[in-house]
Amino acid sequence: MINSIYETKDHLFSFPSSSVTQDRILAAIDVGTNSIHMVVVRIQPAIPAFTIIAKEKATVRLGDRDRETGKLTPEAMTRAMDALKRCQKIAHSLNAEDIVAVATSAVREAPNGRDFLQQIESELRLMVNLISGQEEARRIYLGVLSGMEFGNHPHVIIDIGGGSTELVLGDGHEPRTLSSTKVGAVRLTADIVNTDPISNNEFNHLQAFVRGMLERSVEELQAHLNAGELPRLVGTSGTIEALAAIHAREKLGVIPTPLNGYQFSLKDLRELVNRLRRLNYQERLNIPGMSDRRAEIIVAGAVILQEAMTLLGMETVTICERSLREGVVVDWMLTHGLIEDRLRFQSSVRQRSVVKIARKYGINLEHSERVAQFALTLFDQTQGTLHDWGAEERELLWAAAMLHNCGHFVNHSSHHKHSYYLIRQGDLLGYTETEIETIANLARYHRKSCPKKKHENYRNLTSKQHRRIVEQLSTLLRLAVALDRRQIGAVRQVTLKYDSNQRELHLLLQAKKPGDDCALELWSLDYKKGCFESEFNLKLIPQLEQSELLNASS
């Protein structure tokens, strides 16, 4: 039995050295509050690196939600669906082997956001993964790291989107802080700006609101700076790039291509904000290179950057054109074992995040490791016979096994239900919202009832595929928990023998200590096997191996 979580991690989640030298084509889509962006990249595994070979952008304004209900509007969803169809066609025409899509704040917050993602999956057969604000910040960090060297020097990254602003502190290694705040250019324009040009009262309100919203994230970030450190500020996203383009045209007479590495000062930004606030929409639209949609939201976006720089005490900002989309590419490369040296810490971000949550809620790690090991042993021995799930589902089962008991932190009674919501709210990094929901549901069903449609947590899984994962793999987790019923590691090994003619599965236990009849574990297996038998339509027969029984009687 593996005794250490770090050994478990190495054993279960080693990333093989890539011997693949052939280039690979990948498409990454960011379904944002203001726009849908796609990059198609050529990955060169031998380096490893990637080159952007195509870009696509459509301003769909998912953030223009119904003011009364907060729902995504039919018009915005239609625009988004059309844009995604176009992205799919481009990706397929370039022979992309995979399309990885993520959705952020607008879809995350809308009451019908998950329904919309289900509609996309049904109509386009495209899985769009909903990610949390912190996960968005983590992938932005990966994207920026792929485009510029940090040289072990601390950098603050600011990404101003339509619905949220992400702040990251990192030095090229593990991020020190990741935050996402609900201030975005589209959101603030809709909620605060009603005059054109913006009135003094609204402008003052806008400034004060942004400052108040960002203060907590900035304070947390500054608390993670070491004495004497002077970080550099890196800005990403369309808003900051648009401001840089205006600045460059006025100062240089030309917009650098690429904008990567271009800098401008807080002093110049303040002058630009003061000019923009005095222009009406048509006058802003007349600024060279300004799109109609950007002209609507540029004032709010500029104020966010100005207030963030002021709070951070940063005098200059440097542009990085890589952000979330490129971070999605890097994350895909990491999870497919194509990156080893640079950013190698990120390859284990999921496991470390799980362990962090486990420790936070006082979980008995030795017991959880044994349950996780049993769950994966059962998974491996039934793969191809009772189920066809692969490495991704195996990892979700591992995470659920590690965290299944976290609900004890709240109360022993109904702790499986407490585990569900603690995992849902636990800020697990490296996972999509659907994956977190799946992990939480797996943990929820490690005891008591089998998954039922009347359960709200089960209905939260809008993907049929992930419901099937929960239905099948939760039964393995139940058996794994039973195998360590006394939480002393009484069972040394488990072997499965399947009799397809009789529809019987023999679960053979080997005791760790001679003379231990493992009676409580066998009883618990009998008690918990109902969901497993019902799901797979077979009879489960737990028994202690004969050699163990002989040792006990001698």
C-alpha positions in Angstrom: 0.0 0.0 0.0 1.3 3.4 -0.8 1.8 5.5 2.3 2.5 9.0 1.1 0.4 11.3 -1.0 3.5 12.4 -2.8 4.3 8.8 -3.7 0.6 8.3 -4.7 0.9 11.3 -6.9 4.0 10.1 -8.6 2.6 6.6 -9.0 -0.8 7.6 -10.3 -0.1 10.8 -12.1 3.3 10.6 -13.7 3.6 12.4 -16.9 5.5 10.3 -19.4 8.4 11.7 -21.4 7.0 12.6 -24.8 8.6 10.7 -27.7 6.2 12.3 -30.1 8.0 14.5 -32.6 5.2 15.1 -35.1 3.5 18.5 -35.0 0.0 18.6 -33.6 -2.8 21.1 -34.4 -5.0 22.3 -31.6 -7.8 24.9 -31.4 -8.5 26.8 -28.2 -11.7 28.9 -27.7 -12.5 31.4 -25.0 -16.2 32.1 -24.6 -16.0 35.4 -22.9 -18.4 38.1 -21.7 -17.7 40.5 -24.6 -16.2 38.3 -27.3 -15.5 34.7 -28.4 -11.9 34.3 -29.3 -10.2 31.3 -30.9 -6.6 30.5 -31.7 -5.5 27.6 -33.7 -1.9 26.5 -32.9 0.7 24.2 -34.3 2.3 22.4 -31.4 5.9 21.3 -31.8 6.3 18.6 -29.1 10.1 18.2 -29.6 10.8 21.8 -28.4 8.1 22.0 -26.8 6.5 25.1 -28.1 3.5 26.3 -30.2 2.9 28.7 -33.0 -0.4 30.5 -33.6 -1.5 29.7 -37.2 -5.0 31.3 -37.1 -7.1 33.6 -35.0 -10.8 34.2 -35.0 -12.8 36.8 -33.0 -16.5 37.6 -32.8 -18.0 40.2 -30.4 -21.2 38.5 -29.2 -21.8 40.3 -25.9 -23.0 37.4 -23.8 -22.7 39.9 -21.0 -25.7 41.8 -22.3 -28.0 39.8 -20.0 -31.6 40.3 -19.2 -31.7 43.0 -16.6 -34.6 41.5 -14.6 -33.6 37.8 -14.7 -29.9 37.9 -15.3 -30.3 35.3 -18.0 -28.4 35.1 -21.2 -30.6 36.6 -23.9 -31.8 34.6 -26.9 -30.1 37.1 -29.2 -26.8 36.8 -27.5 -26.9 33.0 -27.5 -27.7 33.0 -31.2 -24.7 35.3 -31.9 -22.5 33.0 -29.8 -23.8 29.8 -31.5 -23.1 31.3 -34.9 -19.6 32.3 -33.8 -18.8 28.9 -32.4 -20.0 27.2 -35.7 -17.6 29.5 -37.6 -14.8 28.6 -35.2 -15.5 24.9 -35.6 -15.4 25.1 -39.4 -12.0 27.0 -39.3 -10.6 24.5 -36.8 -11.7 21.5 -38.9 -10.4 23.1 -42.1 -6.9 23.4 -40.4 -7.1 19.7 -39.3 -7.2 20.5 -35.6 -7.1 17.2 -33.7 -9.0 18.7 -30.8 -11.0 21.8 -29.9 -10.7 22.9 -26.2 -13.3 25.5 -25.3 -13.8 27.3 -22.0 -16.5 29.7 -20.8 -16.0 32.5 -18.2 -18.0 34.9 -16.1 -21.1 35.7 -18.2 -22.0 32.0 -18.6 -20.8 31.2 -15.1 -23.2 33.7 -13.5 -26.2 33.4 -15.8 -29.1 31.2 -14.4 -29.4 29.6 -17.8 -25.6 29.4 -18.5 -25.4 25.7 -18.0 -28.5 25.1 -20.2 -26.7 27.1 -22.9 -23.6 24.9 -22.7 -25.8 21.9 -22.9 -27.4 23.3 -26.0 -24.0 23.9 -27.6 -23.0 20.3 -26.8 -26.2 19.0 -28.3 -26.2 21.0 -31.5 -22.5 21.3 -32.2 -21.1 18.3 -30.4 -18.7 20.8 -28.8 -18.0 20.5 -25.1 -17.5 24.0 -23.6 -16.0 23.8 -20.1 -17.1 26.3 -17.5 -14.2 27.4 -15.4 -14.0 29.3 -12.1 -12.5 32.8 -11.7 -9.4 31.4 -10.0 -9.0 28.7 -12.7 -9.3 31.5 -15.3 -6.6 33.4 -13.6 -4.3 30.3 -13.5 -4.7 29.7 -17.2 -4.1 33.4 -17.9 -0.8 33.0 -16.0 0.1 30.0 -18.1 -0.6 32.0 -21.2 1.5 34.9 -20.2 4.4 32.7 -19.2 4.3 31.1 -22.7 4.9 34.6 -24.2 7.4 36.3 -22.0 10.3 35.6 -19.7 10.0 36.4 -16.0 13.6 35.8 -15.0 12.5 34.8 -11.5 11.3 38.4 -11.0 7.8 38.9 -9.5 5.2 40.1 -12.0 1.7 41.2 -11.5 -0.6 40.2 -14.4 -3.9 42.1 -14.9 -6.5 40.8 -17.4 -9.5 43.1 -17.9 -12.4 41.2 -19.4 -16.0 42.0 -20.1 -17.3 40.6 -16.8 -14.3 40.3 -14.5 -10.8 41.3 -13.9 -8.1 38.8 -12.9 -5.0 39.6 -10.9 -2.1 37.2 -10.6 1.2 37.5 -8.8 4.0 35.2 -9.9 7.7 35.0 -10.7 7.7 32.3 -13.4 7.1 29.5 -10.9 4.0 28.6 -9.0 1.6 31.6 -8.8 1.6 33.3 -5.4 -1.9 34.7 -5.7 -4.8 34.2 -8.1 -7.9 36.4 -7.9 -11.0 37.2 -10.0 -13.1 40.3 -9.2 -16.5 41.0 -10.7 -15.5 44.3 -12.4 -15.4 44.1 -16.2 -15.8 46.6 -19.0 -19.1 45.3 -20.2 -20.5 44.8 -16.7 -19.7 48.2 -15.5 -20.9 50.0 -18.6 -24.2 48.3 -18.3 -24.6 48.8 -14.6 -23.2 52.3 -14.1 -22.8 54.3 -17.3 -26.1 55.8 -18.5 -24.9 59.1 -19.9 -22.9 59.9 -23.1 -20.4 61.4 -22.6 -20.3 60.0 -19.1 -21.3 62.6 -16.5 -19.1 63.7 -13.6 -21.3 62.0 -11.1 -21.3 58.7 -12.9 -17.5 58.9 -13.6 -16.8 59.5 -9.9 -19.1 56.6 -9.0 -17.4 54.4 -11.5 -14.0 55.2 -10.1 -15.0 54.7 -6.4 -16.8 51.4 -7.2 -13.9 49.9 -9.1 -11.5 51.0 -6.4 -13.6 49.4 -3.7 -14.1 46.2 -5.6 -10.3 45.8 -6.3 -9.0 46.7 -2.9 -9.2 43.3 -1.3 -7.5 41.5 -4.2 -4.8 44.0 -4.3 -4.2 43.8 -0.6 -4.0 40.0 -0.8 -1.5 40.3 -3.7 0.7 42.8 -1.9 0.7 40.6 1.2 2.5 37.9 -0.8 5.4 40.3 -1.9 8.6 39.8 -0.1 10.3 42.8 1.5 12.0 45.0 -1.1 10.4 43.3 -4.1 9.3 45.7 -6.8 7.1 43.7 -9.2 6.5 44.6 -12.9 3.0 45.0 -14.2 1.8 43.0 -17.3 -1.5 43.8 -19.0 -3.4 41.5 -21.2 -6.8 41.5 -23.0 -8.6 43.5 -25.6 -9.2 46.6 -23.4 -5.6 47.0 -22.5 -4.4 46.3 -26.0 -6.8 48.9 -27.3 -5.5 51.5 -24.9 -1.9 50.6 -25.9 -2.8 51.0 -29.6 -4.3 54.5 -29.0 -1.2 55.5 -27.0 1.3 54.1 -29.6 -0.5 55.8 -32.5 -0.3 59.1 -30.8 3.2 58.8 -29.4 4.9 56.9 -32.3 2.6 57.5 -35.2 2.3 53.8 -35.7 1.1 50.7 -33.8 3.9 48.2 -33.2 3.3 44.7 -34.6 3.3 42.8 -32.4 2.2 44.9 -29.4 3.9 42.4 -27.1 6.3 44.3 -24.9 4.9 47.7 -25.5 4.7 50.0 -22.4 2.9 53.0 -21.4 2.8 54.9 -18.1 0.1 55.6 -15.5 0.5 59.3 -16.1 -0.2 58.8 -19.8 -3.2 56.6 -19.0 -4.7 59.2 -16.7 -4.5 61.8 -19.5 -6.1 59.3 -21.9 -8.9 58.5 -19.5 -9.6 62.2 -19.0 -9.9 62.7 -22.8 -12.0 59.6 -23.3 -14.5 60.6 -20.6 -15.2 63.8 -22.4 -16.0 62.2 -25.7 -19.4 60.8 -26.7 -19.8 57.5 -28.4 -19.5 58.8 -31.9 -16.4 60.7 -31.1 -14.8 57.7 -29.5 -15.7 55.7 -32.5 -13.9 58.2 -34.7 -10.6 57.3 -33.0 -8.5 55.3 -35.6 -8.8 51.6 -35.1 -11.7 51.8 -32.6 -14.5 49.3 -33.2 -18.1 50.1 -32.4 -18.3 47.6 -29.6 -15.0 48.7 -28.1 -16.1 52.4 -28.2 -19.0 51.5 -26.0 -17.0 50.0 -23.2 -13.5 51.6 -23.4 -14.1 54.2 -20.7 -15.1 51.6 -18.1 -12.2 49.4 -19.1 -9.7 52.3 -18.9 -10.9 53.2 -15.4 -10.4 49.6 -14.2 -6.8 49.7 -15.4 -6.2 53.2 -14.0 -7.6 52.3 -10.5 -5.7 49.0 -10.4 -2.4 50.6 -11.3 -3.0 53.3 -8.6 -3.9 50.7 -5.9 -0.9 48.6 -6.9 1.5 51.6 -7.0 2.6 50.7 -10.5 3.8 53.5 -12.8 4.0 51.5 -16.1 2.3 48.5 -17.7 3.8 46.2 -20.3 1.6 44.5 -22.9 1.4 40.7 -23.3 -0.7 39.5 -26.2 -0.9 36.0 -24.8 -3.6 35.3 -22.2 -6.4 32.8 -21.5 -6.6 31.2 -24.9 -2.9 30.5 -25.0 -3.1 29.3 -21.4 -5.7 26.8 -22.5 -3.2 25.5 -25.0 -0.4 25.3 -22.4 -2.7 23.5 -20.0 -3.6 21.0 -22.8 0.1 20.4 -23.5 0.8 19.9 -19.8 -2.1 17.4 -19.3 -0.9 15.5 -22.4 2.6 15.2 -21.2 4.2 17.5 -23.8 5.8 19.8 -21.3 8.2 18.6 -18.6 10.9 21.1 -17.6 9.5 24.6 -17.9 6.3 24.9 -15.8 6.7 21.3 -14.6 5.0 22.3 -11.3 1.8 23.0 -13.2 1.6 19.4 -14.3 0.6 18.4 -10.8 -1.6 21.4 -10.0 -4.7 19.2 -9.7 -3.2 16.8 -7.2 -1.7 19.6 -5.1 -5.0 21.4 -5.1 -6.8 18.3 -3.9 -4.2 17.8 -1.1 -4.6 21.4 -0.1 -8.3 21.0 0.3 -7.9 17.7 2.1 -5.6 19.4 4.7 -7.9 22.4 5.0 -10.7 20.2 6.1 -8.7 17.9 8.4 -9.0 14.8 6.3 -7.2 11.6 7.5 -4.9 11.5 4.5 -3.6 7.9 5.2 -7.2 6.6 5.1 -8.0 8.7 2.0 -4.9 7.4 0.2 -5.9 3.8 0.9 -9.5 4.5 -0.3 -8.1 6.2 -3.4 -5.7 3.3 -4.1 -8.6 0.8 -3.7 -10.8 2.9 -6.0 -8.2 3.0 -8.7 -7.4 -0.7 -8.3 -11.1 -1.5 -8.8 -11.3 1.0 -11.7 -8.3 -0.7 -13.5 -9.5 -4.2 -13.0 -13.0 -3.5 -14.3 -11.9 -1.3 -17.2 -12.8 -2.8 -20.5 -15.1 -5.4 -18.8 -17.6 -3.3 -16.9 -16.8 0.2 -18.1 -14.7 2.0 -20.8 -13.7 5.1 -18.9 -10.2 6.4 -19.4 -7.4 8.4 -17.7 -9.4 11.6 -17.2 -12.3 9.8 -15.4 -9.8 7.8 -13.4 -8.3 11.1 -12.1 -11.8 12.4 -11.1 -12.4 9.2 -9.1 -9.0 9.7 -7.4 -9.9 13.3 -6.4 -13.3 12.2 -5.1 -11.8 9.3 -3.1 -9.3 11.7 -1.5 -12.0 14.2 -0.5 -15.0 12.0 0.2 -14.8 12.5 3.9 -14.2 16.2 4.0 -17.9 16.7 5.1 -16.8 15.5 8.6 -15.4 19.0 9.0 -19.0 20.2 9.3 -20.7 17.3 11.0 -20.6 13.5 11.0 -24.4 13.4 10.3 -25.0 13.5 6.6 -21.3 14.2 6.0 -21.6 12.9 2.5 -23.9 15.8 1.7 -21.5 18.3 3.4 -18.7 16.8 1.3 -20.6 17.7 -1.8 -20.9 21.4 -1.1 -17.4 21.8 0.4 -15.9 20.4 -2.7 -18.1 22.6 -4.9 -16.9 25.7 -3.0 -13.4 24.5 -2.5 -11.7 26.4 -5.4 -10.1 23.2 -6.8 -7.5 24.4 -9.4 -6.9 22.7 -12.7 -10.4 21.4 -13.0 -13.4 22.7 -15.0 -16.7 23.5 -13.3 -18.2 20.3 -14.7 -15.3 18.2 -13.5 -15.6 19.8 -10.0 -19.3 19.0 -10.0 -18.5 15.5 -11.0 -15.9 15.1 -8.2 -18.4 16.5 -5.7 -21.2 14.2 -6.8 -18.9 11.1 -6.7 -18.0 12.0 -3.1 -21.6 12.7 -2.3 -22.6 9.1 -3.3 -19.9 7.3 -1.4 -22.6 6.3 1.1 -26.4 6.2 1.6 -28.5 6.7 -1.5 -27.5 5.9 -5.1 -27.7 8.8 -7.6 -31.3 9.9 -8.2 -32.9 12.4 -10.5 -34.7 14.0 -7.7 -31.4 15.0 -6.0 -30.6 18.6 -6.9 -26.8 18.0 -6.9 -27.3 15.2 -9.4 -29.4 17.4 -11.6 -26.6 20.0 -11.6 -24.7 17.6 -13.8 -26.1 18.8 -17.2 -23.9 16.5 -19.2 -25.2 13.0 -19.7 -21.7 11.7 -20.0 -20.8 13.0 -16.5 -24.0 11.6 -15.0 -22.9 8.2 -16.3 -19.5 8.8 -14.8 -21.1 9.4 -11.4 -23.6 6.5 -11.7 -20.8 4.0 -12.5 -17.8 5.2 -10.6 -19.5 6.2 -7.4 -20.2 2.4 -7.0 -16.5 1.8 -7.1 -15.9 4.5 -4.5 -18.4 2.9 -2.2 -16.6 -0.4 -2.4 -13.3 1.3 -1.9 -14.5 3.0 1.3 -15.8 -0.4 2.6 -12.4 -2.0 2.0 -10.9 0.3 4.6 -13.9 0.2 7.0 -11.8 0.2 10.1 -9.4 2.8 8.7 -6.4 0.7 9.8 -5.3 -0.7 6.4 -6.5 -4.2 7.2 -6.8 -5.2 3.5 -3.5 -5.5 1.8 -4.6 -6.4 -1.7 -7.8 -6.8 -3.8 -8.3 -9.0 -6.8 -11.3 -9.3 -9.0 -12.4 -12.4 -10.9 -15.3 -12.0 -13.3 -17.6 -14.9 -14.3 -19.5 -13.6 -17.4 -21.6 -16.8 -17.6 -23.0 -16.5 -14.1 -22.8 -12.7 -14.1 -20.8 -12.8 -10.9 -17.8 -10.8 -9.8 -15.7 -12.3 -7.0 -13.9 -9.7 -4.9 -11.0 -11.5 -3.3 -9.4 -9.8 -0.3 -5.9 -10.5 1.2 -5.5 -9.5 4.8 -2.5 -7.4 5.9 -2.1 -9.3 9.1 -2.3 -13.1 9.5 -5.3 -14.1 11.5 -7.4 -11.1 10.7 -10.7 -12.3 9.2 -11.6 -8.8 7.9 -15.1 -9.4 9.1 -16.0 -5.8 9.3 -14.7 -5.1 5.8 -16.6 -8.1 4.4 -19.8 -7.0 6.2 -19.4 -3.4 4.9 -18.9 -4.7 1.3 -22.1 -6.7 1.5 -23.9 -3.7 2.9 -22.6 -1.3 0.2 -22.7 -3.5 -2.9 -26.3 -2.9 -3.8 -25.7 0.2 -6.0 -22.8 -1.7 -7.8 -24.9 -4.8 -8.5 -27.8 -2.7 -9.7 -25.7 -0.5 -12.0 -23.8 -3.4 -13.6 -26.5 -6.0 -13.4 -24.4 -8.7 -11.7 -23.8 -10.3 -8.3 -20.8 -9.2 -6.2 -19.3 -11.9 -4.0 -16.8 -10.5 -1.5 -14.6 -13.1 0.2 -11.3 -13.5 2.0 -8.9 -15.6 0.0 -8.5 -19.2 1.2 -4.9 -18.8 2.1 -5.8 -16.1 4.5 -8.5 -18.2 6.2 -6.0 -21.1 6.6 -3.5 -18.7 8.2 -6.2 -17.6 10.6 -7.1 -21.1 11.8 -3.5 -22.4 12.1 
